[in-house]
Amino acid sequence: MTDNMNDNDDLDGQWPREDSWDIRILRPLGRIEDFVRGRKKPVEPVRKICVIDCETTGTDPDRDQIIDLRSEILAVDAQDDIVGIVAAEEALNDPQMDIPPRITLLTGITNEAVAGYVIDLDQVEWDFEGVDVFIAHNCAFDLAFIRQLLPSVAHAPWACSLKDYDWLRDASLDGRALGHLLMQIGFYSHGHRAMVDVVSLIHLLCHQAPGGIKVLSQLLVNAARPTVRIEANGAPFSVRSLLKNRGYRWDPARKVWWTEIAVHEADEEELWLHAQRPRRSAITWHERHR
């Protein structure tokens, strides 16, 4: 040990104390029951919110299959406090195909683990009856697979904790990956399974941002706010850089450049885009992320 120690080096060969300025303590995930408020009378109205996640054999919903599905339906009151657990569903599913090794490495799910299992769609549909909003982290992925099983959820309200919430601006957390965000609020998880991801997301939704607003509260406000999709219909190849710099994205299915903006910005955006024959369509959380 050298003589030019600073004040924080005076540790006598021991690890820094837990209250040291440069130490962050990570705790394992708690139980969902720990987030249920014991208030005698919830503040009405009470909504059903389903936090959901699925693990799959790949990324193509037309070819790949769900192998692990987890949903947690929570009763949430007008103050966005969890006041009860309505239903919980966890199901494995045999995809009738070999699970790619990289998926097994990521999730720990093997062909043997899911052999013979089938998702009880009647039970899942029964559980989903009356759900007011579904929440997933990157819900465009989960929704694409889940609506293959249950078309009835395709037009339900969905909120995406990845796309509908600004983690840096609203919560002072950097990055957007679920595990990274979880560690920043002081927790860690084991593995990458649907159940673990749902419990992780509930921890994040219950986190109170520096401004005093719960993540769940702001997420629901953001997701419920109508927006407008503007398409640069017929835009030539030569303007692609201009569109990209303005935030437009390429939709390979529709073969068009598009952006999603606030309703009050739509008229100005159409004026800017007038040479590209703009096409406008209203977007709500019944259509977004599809």
C-alpha positions as CSV (number, residue, x, y, z in Angstrom):
1,M,0.0,0.0,0.0
2,T,1.4,3.4,-1.0
3,D,1.6,6.5,1.2
4,N,-0.4,8.7,-1.1
5,M,-3.8,7.3,0.1
6,N,-6.9,9.5,-0.1
7,D,-9.6,9.7,2.5
8,N,-11.5,6.8,1.0
9,D,-8.6,4.5,1.1
10,D,-8.4,4.3,4.9
11,L,-10.0,0.8,5.0
12,D,-7.4,-1.1,7.0
13,G,-7.5,-3.8,4.4
14,Q,-11.3,-4.3,4.7
15,W,-14.0,-3.9,2.2
16,P,-15.7,-0.4,2.1
17,R,-18.7,0.0,4.5
18,E,-22.2,-0.4,3.1
19,D,-22.8,3.3,3.7
20,S,-19.7,4.3,1.8
21,W,-20.4,6.8,-1.0
22,D,-19.0,4.5,-3.7
23,I,-20.9,1.4,-2.8
24,R,-24.2,0.2,-4.3
25,I,-26.0,-2.7,-2.6
26,L,-28.0,-5.0,-4.9
27,R,-30.8,-7.1,-3.4
28,P,-32.5,-10.1,-4.9
29,L,-36.0,-9.7,-6.4
30,G,-38.7,-9.6,-3.8
31,R,-42.2,-11.2,-4.0
32,I,-45.0,-9.5,-5.9
33,E,-47.1,-9.8,-2.8
34,D,-44.6,-7.3,-1.1
35,F,-45.9,-4.6,-3.5
36,V,-49.6,-5.0,-2.5
37,R,-50.7,-2.1,-0.4
38,G,-52.6,-3.1,2.6
39,R,-55.0,-0.1,2.5
40,K,-58.5,-1.1,3.7
41,K,-60.3,0.8,1.0
42,P,-58.7,1.3,-2.4
43,V,-59.2,4.6,-4.2
44,E,-61.7,4.0,-6.9
45,P,-61.7,3.2,-9.8
46,V,-59.7,0.0,-9.6
47,R,-58.3,-1.3,-12.9
48,K,-57.0,-4.7,-14.0
49,I,-53.4,-4.4,-15.3
50,C,-51.7,-7.4,-16.8
51,V,-47.9,-7.5,-16.7
52,I,-46.8,-10.1,-19.3
53,D,-43.8,-11.6,-20.8
54,C,-43.0,-14.6,-23.1
55,E,-39.9,-16.5,-24.1
56,T,-39.8,-17.9,-27.6
57,T,-37.8,-20.0,-30.0
58,G,-36.8,-16.9,-32.0
59,T,-37.9,-13.5,-33.2
60,D,-40.3,-14.4,-36.1
61,P,-43.9,-14.8,-34.9
62,D,-44.8,-16.4,-38.2
63,R,-42.3,-19.2,-37.7
64,D,-41.2,-19.3,-34.1
65,Q,-43.2,-20.4,-31.1
66,I,-43.8,-19.3,-27.4
67,I,-42.1,-21.7,-25.0
68,D,-42.7,-19.9,-21.7
69,L,-45.6,-17.5,-20.9
70,R,-46.1,-15.6,-17.7
71,S,-48.8,-13.1,-16.8
72,E,-49.6,-11.3,-13.6
73,I,-52.9,-9.5,-13.4
74,L,-52.9,-6.8,-10.7
75,A,-55.7,-4.7,-9.3
76,V,-54.4,-1.1,-9.4
77,D,-56.4,1.7,-7.8
78,A,-56.8,5.4,-8.9
79,Q,-53.5,6.3,-7.2
80,D,-51.7,3.6,-9.2
81,D,-51.1,1.5,-6.0
82,I,-51.3,-2.3,-6.4
83,V,-54.1,-3.3,-4.1
84,G,-54.5,-6.9,-5.0
85,I,-53.4,-9.8,-7.3
86,V,-56.3,-11.0,-9.5
87,A,-54.6,-13.9,-11.3
88,A,-51.2,-15.3,-12.1
89,E,-50.5,-17.6,-15.0
90,E,-47.3,-19.4,-15.9
91,A,-47.2,-21.9,-18.7
92,L,-44.6,-23.8,-20.6
93,N,-45.3,-24.9,-24.2
94,D,-43.8,-27.6,-26.4
95,P,-43.0,-25.8,-29.7
96,Q,-42.9,-29.1,-31.7
97,M,-39.5,-28.1,-32.9
98,D,-36.0,-28.1,-31.5
99,I,-35.2,-25.1,-29.3
100,P,-32.2,-23.4,-30.7
101,P,-29.1,-23.7,-28.5
102,R,-28.7,-20.0,-28.1
103,I,-32.3,-19.8,-26.7
104,T,-31.5,-22.6,-24.2
105,L,-28.3,-20.7,-23.3
106,L,-30.3,-17.5,-22.7
107,T,-33.3,-18.9,-20.9
108,G,-32.2,-22.3,-19.6
109,I,-35.2,-23.9,-21.2
110,T,-34.4,-27.2,-22.9
111,N,-36.4,-29.5,-25.2
112,E,-36.9,-31.9,-22.3
113,A,-38.2,-29.1,-20.0
114,V,-41.2,-28.3,-22.3
115,A,-41.8,-31.7,-23.8
116,G,-45.6,-32.5,-23.7
117,Y,-46.6,-29.1,-22.3
118,V,-49.4,-27.1,-23.9
119,I,-50.7,-23.7,-22.9
120,D,-54.3,-23.8,-21.7
121,L,-55.7,-21.1,-23.9
122,D,-59.1,-21.3,-22.4
123,Q,-57.7,-20.5,-19.0
124,V,-55.5,-17.7,-20.3
125,E,-58.4,-16.2,-22.2
126,W,-60.5,-16.4,-19.0
127,D,-57.8,-14.7,-17.0
128,F,-57.5,-11.9,-19.6
129,E,-61.2,-11.2,-19.6
130,G,-61.7,-7.7,-18.3
131,V,-58.1,-6.6,-18.4
132,D,-57.9,-2.9,-18.8
133,V,-54.3,-2.6,-20.1
134,F,-51.5,-5.0,-20.8
135,I,-47.9,-4.0,-20.0
136,A,-44.7,-5.5,-21.4
137,H,-41.1,-4.5,-21.8
138,N,-40.8,-4.2,-25.6
139,C,-44.4,-5.2,-26.0
140,A,-44.2,-5.1,-29.8
141,F,-42.3,-8.4,-29.5
142,D,-44.6,-10.0,-26.9
143,L,-47.8,-8.8,-28.6
144,A,-46.7,-10.2,-32.0
145,F,-46.5,-13.7,-30.5
146,I,-49.4,-13.5,-28.0
147,R,-51.9,-12.4,-30.6
148,Q,-51.1,-15.5,-32.6
149,L,-52.4,-17.5,-29.6
150,L,-55.2,-15.1,-28.6
151,P,-56.3,-12.8,-31.4
152,S,-58.6,-11.1,-28.8
153,V,-55.7,-9.3,-27.2
154,A,-54.6,-7.7,-30.5
155,H,-56.8,-4.6,-30.1
156,A,-56.6,-4.3,-26.4
157,P,-54.8,-1.3,-24.8
158,W,-51.0,-2.0,-24.5
159,A,-48.3,0.0,-22.8
160,C,-44.6,-0.5,-23.5
161,S,-42.2,0.1,-20.7
162,L,-39.4,0.2,-23.2
163,K,-40.9,2.7,-25.7
164,D,-43.6,4.6,-23.8
165,Y,-41.4,5.7,-20.9
166,D,-38.3,7.9,-21.0
167,W,-36.2,6.3,-18.3
168,L,-33.5,9.0,-18.4
169,R,-35.7,12.0,-18.4
170,D,-38.4,10.8,-16.1
171,A,-36.5,8.4,-13.7
172,S,-32.8,9.5,-14.1
173,L,-31.9,6.0,-15.1
174,D,-29.6,5.3,-18.1
175,G,-30.2,2.6,-20.6
176,R,-33.4,0.7,-21.3
177,A,-32.5,-3.0,-20.9
178,L,-34.7,-4.6,-18.2
179,G,-31.8,-6.1,-16.2
180,H,-29.7,-2.9,-16.3
181,L,-32.6,-0.8,-15.2
182,L,-33.4,-3.2,-12.4
183,M,-29.8,-3.0,-11.0
184,Q,-30.0,0.8,-11.0
185,I,-32.9,0.7,-8.6
186,G,-31.0,-1.7,-6.4
187,F,-32.1,-5.2,-7.4
188,Y,-30.8,-8.2,-9.4
189,S,-32.4,-11.2,-10.9
190,H,-31.4,-14.8,-11.8
191,G,-31.8,-16.0,-15.3
192,H,-33.9,-14.8,-18.2
193,R,-37.3,-16.5,-17.8
194,A,-40.8,-15.1,-18.4
195,M,-41.6,-15.2,-14.7
196,V,-38.3,-13.4,-13.7
197,D,-38.9,-10.7,-16.3
198,V,-42.5,-10.1,-15.1
199,V,-41.4,-9.8,-11.5
200,S,-38.5,-7.5,-12.5
201,L,-40.8,-5.3,-14.5
202,I,-43.2,-5.0,-11.5
203,H,-40.3,-3.8,-9.4
204,L,-39.6,-1.1,-11.9
205,L,-43.2,-0.1,-12.3
206,C,-43.5,0.4,-8.5
207,H,-40.3,2.5,-8.4
208,Q,-40.8,6.1,-7.5
209,A,-38.9,8.5,-9.8
210,P,-37.0,11.5,-8.3
211,G,-39.9,13.8,-9.0
212,G,-42.1,11.7,-6.8
213,I,-44.1,10.1,-9.6
214,K,-44.3,6.4,-9.8
215,V,-43.1,4.8,-13.0
216,L,-46.4,3.1,-13.5
217,S,-48.3,6.3,-13.3
218,Q,-46.3,8.1,-15.9
219,L,-46.1,5.1,-18.2
220,L,-49.9,4.8,-18.2
221,V,-50.3,8.6,-18.9
222,N,-47.8,8.4,-21.8
223,A,-49.3,5.2,-23.3
224,A,-52.9,6.5,-23.2
225,R,-52.0,9.7,-24.9
226,P,-53.1,9.7,-28.6
227,T,-50.5,10.3,-31.3
228,V,-50.4,10.6,-35.0
229,R,-48.5,8.4,-37.5
230,I,-47.2,10.3,-40.5
231,E,-46.0,8.4,-43.5
232,A,-43.8,9.8,-46.2
233,N,-45.9,8.1,-48.9
234,G,-43.8,7.8,-52.1
235,A,-40.6,9.4,-50.7
236,P,-37.8,8.8,-53.2
237,F,-34.5,7.1,-52.2
238,S,-32.6,10.4,-52.4
239,V,-34.4,11.8,-49.3
240,R,-33.8,8.9,-47.0
241,S,-31.0,10.6,-45.0
242,L,-33.1,13.7,-44.6
243,L,-36.0,11.6,-43.2
244,K,-33.7,9.6,-40.9
245,N,-32.2,12.7,-39.4
246,R,-35.7,13.9,-38.6
247,G,-36.6,10.7,-36.8
248,Y,-38.4,8.8,-39.5
249,R,-38.1,5.0,-39.6
250,W,-38.4,2.5,-42.4
251,D,-41.4,0.1,-42.3
252,P,-40.3,-2.9,-44.4
253,A,-43.8,-4.4,-44.4
254,R,-45.5,-1.3,-45.8
255,K,-42.4,-0.1,-47.6
256,V,-42.7,3.4,-46.3
257,W,-40.8,5.9,-44.1
258,W,-42.8,6.9,-41.1
259,T,-42.7,8.7,-37.7
260,E,-45.0,8.9,-34.7
261,I,-45.6,12.4,-33.2
262,A,-47.9,14.3,-30.9
263,V,-51.3,15.3,-32.2
264,H,-50.5,19.1,-32.0
265,E,-47.3,18.6,-34.2
266,A,-49.1,16.8,-37.1
267,D,-50.1,19.9,-39.2
268,E,-46.6,21.3,-39.1
269,E,-45.1,17.9,-40.0
270,E,-47.3,17.5,-43.0
271,L,-46.3,21.0,-44.2
272,W,-42.6,20.0,-43.9
273,L,-43.4,16.7,-45.7
274,H,-45.8,18.1,-48.3
275,A,-43.6,17.1,-51.3
276,Q,-43.6,13.4,-50.2
277,R,-47.4,13.0,-50.2
278,P,-47.8,12.6,-46.4
279,R,-50.4,10.3,-45.1
280,R,-51.8,10.7,-41.5
281,S,-53.4,8.1,-39.2
282,A,-54.5,8.4,-35.6
283,I,-52.7,6.1,-33.1
284,T,-53.9,5.1,-29.6
285,W,-52.8,2.4,-27.3
286,H,-55.2,0.1,-29.1
287,E,-53.1,0.3,-32.3
288,R,-49.6,1.3,-31.1
289,H,-46.7,-1.3,-31.2
290,R,-48.6,-3.5,-33.7
